[in-house]
Amino acid sequence: MKGEADRLGQHWIQGLYQEYRLRRRSERRLVTGVQTAILVFLFVLWEIAGRMKWIDVLLFSYPSKIFTQIGKDAISGELWGHVGVTVGETLAGFLLGTLLGTLLAVLIWWSPFLSKVLDPYMVVFNSMPKVALGPIFIVMFGAGFTAILMTTLSITVIITTLVVYNSFQEVDSNLIKVVRTFGGSRRDTFSKVILPASFPAIVSTLKVNVGMAWVGVIVGEFLVAKIGLGYLIIYGFQVFNFTLVMSSLLIIAVVATLMYQAVVYIERLLLSDRPQR
């Protein structure tokens, strides 16, 4: 009888779990459907507004012209070089900025004295407009990849450091006391408590850095590049080809969205086996 009751209980729990998964899947499909419908509606409205002259097509263009521009540049091969350069610069700034920012956060957590010394400098540097640093980087590193990368790092490193360091500080102090009570060193505290507890925040920082990396790269390309999507935007403004400008912005939006979704997927894989709070 007891074995039969256990089997019935497991069957009931599995049924509830399957029902929950179906509801979640249905909800995700509904959300995706509504998002797609809103996007299609906005593009259709934009197209109608452009063709009916409700908006200034010289400035805003409209979707059919933009897609024609993208298709023409893609077929001719001009587009791929610009996209490749910008995406490569963005990935470099994204990965290096996250790594250096996390290492700096670890360093200032490890040394409370260093944390107190650097805290005001990090706050001031984070508040500075990074565009103003662009000319300095150009003089220091030349008008090329390095200057663009440094402009990107000036944004991503500080943001990563502040977010990750704050996550270190917010770890439950009782967990730290337990490790120290049993004779754990500062290294033990970090490896067994601080880092595992902050791992979700570190992974989530990648989401923030996707946008920050794109901002840094485009700003850098505005200043120095002769190739890339940022260069196409500036060139489009100079020759009053705003369809080229809008097509470049659309490509940036699409690629940035794909990068963000890739980070979300990686986060889901890495954190799927962690207990939910």
N, C-alpha and C positions, 0 to 999 in steps of 0.2 A: 504493500500500500504506500509506504513511504517513497519507494522508487518511482511509483506511478505519479505521485503528487509532485515529485521533483521534476519529472519529465514534463508534466502539465505546466508547472511554473516556468520552466525554461522556454517551452513553446509559447506561453503567454508573453514572456519578456521579449522573445524574438519577434513576435507579432507586433508588439508596441514599437520596437526599434525599426522594423521595416516600415511601419506606418509613419514614423517620424521622418525617415529618410525620404519617403515619397512626398511628404509635405514640404521638406526642404528643397527637393528637386523641383517640385511644382512652383514653389516660391521663386527660386532662381530663374526658372523659365519665364515667369511672369515679369520679374524685374528686367530681365534681358529684353523681353518683348516690348515693354513700355519704353525702355531706353532707346531701342531701335526706332520705335514709332516716333518718339520725340525728335530724334536726329533726322529722320526722313522728312518729318513735317517742317523742321527748320530749313533744310536744304530746299524743299519745294517752295516754301514761302520766300526764301532768298532768291530763287530762280524767277519766280513770278514778279517779285519786287523789282528785280533788275530789268526784266523784259518790259514791264509796264512803266519803267522810268520812275518808280516810286522812290528809288535811291539813286545816288550819283554813281553810275557804273564805272566812271573813270577812277573813282576812289575804291569802290567796294567790289567791282566786277560782279560775276554771278557764277554759280557752280558749273554750268556747261562750258563756259569759257575757261574756267580754271582746270577742269578735267581735260579739255582739249590741249591746253598748254602743257600739262603734265604728260599726257600721252605723246605729244610731239617731241618734248625733250627726252622722254624715255626711249622712244624709237631711234632718235638721232644719236643717243648715247651720251649726250651732254649731262643729263641729270645724275647718272650713277656716280660719276667722279665727285660731284658736290656732296651727294648723300653719303658716300663712303667716307670721305674726309671728315665730315661733321660727326657722323656716328662713331668713327674711330676716336676722335678727340673726346667725345662725350663719354664713351666707355672708359677711356684712360682716366679722365678726371673723376668719373663716378667711382671706379674701383680704388684708385690711389687715394682719393679724398676720404673714402670710408675707412680704408686701412690706416692711413696716417692719423685721422681724427680719433679712431678707436685706440691706437697706441698712445697718443697724447693724453687721452682720458685716463688710461691705465697709469701712465706716468705720474700725472698730478694727483690721482687717488693714492698711489703708493707713497707719495711724499706730501704730507699735509702742509709742510713749509712751502714747497714749490706751488702748491695749490693757492695758498694765500698770496704769494708773490705774483702769480700769473693771472689771478682772477680779474683784477681791474683792466689789465691789458687785453684780455680776451673779450671782455664786454665792450671796450672802446673799439677794438678792431672789428668786432662783429657789427657795430653800429655805423662804421664807415661805409660810404658808397663805393662799391668795388670798381665801378667805372672809373673813378678818380685814380685808382691804382694802375689801370691799364697802361697809360703812358710810361709809368715808371718801369713796368715789366717789359715794355717794348725796348726801352733804352738799355735795360739790364741784360735781356736775353735775345734781343733782336726780333724783327717782325716775322714771326713764324710759329711753328707748333709749340715751342717751349713757352712763349709769351701767352698763348691761348690757354695752355695747360695750367700755368701759374695763376691766371685770372680765375680759372675754374676752381683750383685748389684754394684760393683765397676765400671762396664761398663755402665749399663743401667741408673743408677741414674743421673750421671753427664751429659750424653748425653741428657736425658729427661729435666733436669734442664736448660741446655743451650738453647735447642730448644724452650721450652715453654717460658722461660724468654725473649728471643729475640722476640717471637711473642707478648708478652705483651708490649714490648717497641715499636713495630712497629704499634700499634693501632693508628688510626687517632687522632691527638692531638685536632682537632676541636671538636670531639665528647666529649672528656674529658672536654674541656672548657665549653661546653653547660651545662653539668651536674653540674659543679662547679658554673657556673653563676646562676643557679637556687637553689643554696645553698646545693648541694649534698655533702655528706661526702666522705671520701676516700673509705669507705665500699660501698657506693652507686656507686661510680665510678667503683669500681672493679666488683660488681655484675651486673650492668646494661650496662657497656660498655666493660671493659677489658676482662672479662671472655667470654661473648657471642661472641665477635669479634675473640677471640683466640681459640674458640672451635674446628674449623676445624684443626688448627695446633696441638692441643692436641690429637685429634683423629688420625691424620696422624703420630704423633710420635709413635703410636702403631706399625705402619708398620716398622719403623726403629728398634724398640725394639725387634721385632720378630728375626731379624738377630743377634742383639747384645746379646740377651738372649742365643741363641744357641752357639754363640762364647764363652760366659762366662762359660756356663755349660760344654762344651766339653773341654775347657782349664782346668777347675776344675777337671773334670774326668781324664784327662791326668795325673794330679798330685797326686790324692788321691784315686780315685774310685777303687772298686773291682767288680763293676757291672755297667752296662750302656753301651751305644754305644761308648762313648769315651774310656772306658776300652777295648772294643772289638777291637778298632782301634790300641791301644797300644799293646795289646796282639797279634794281627795279625802281627804287625811289628816284635815283639820279636821272633815269631816262623816262620817268613817268609811265612805266609799265607796271601798273598796280595789279594786273592779273598775274604777273610773275611773282610779285610780292605775296599775294594771297595764296598762290599755289605752293610757294615755299613754306608759308605758315601752316598750310594744311598738311604738308608732308611732315613737318616737325611735330604736329599734333598726333599724327598717326604713329610715327616711330616712337615718340615719347610714351604713347599709350601702350604700345607693344612691349617696351622696356618695363613699364610699370606692371603690366600683367605678368611678365616673366618673373619679376621680383615677388609678386603675390604668390605665384605658383611655387617658387623656391621656398618662400616662407611657409606655405602650407605643407610642403614636404618635410621641412626641417622641424616644424613644431607640431606635426600631426600626432606624435606619440606623447606629447607633454600633457599632463593633467590639466583640465580646465578649472579655473578658479570660480 
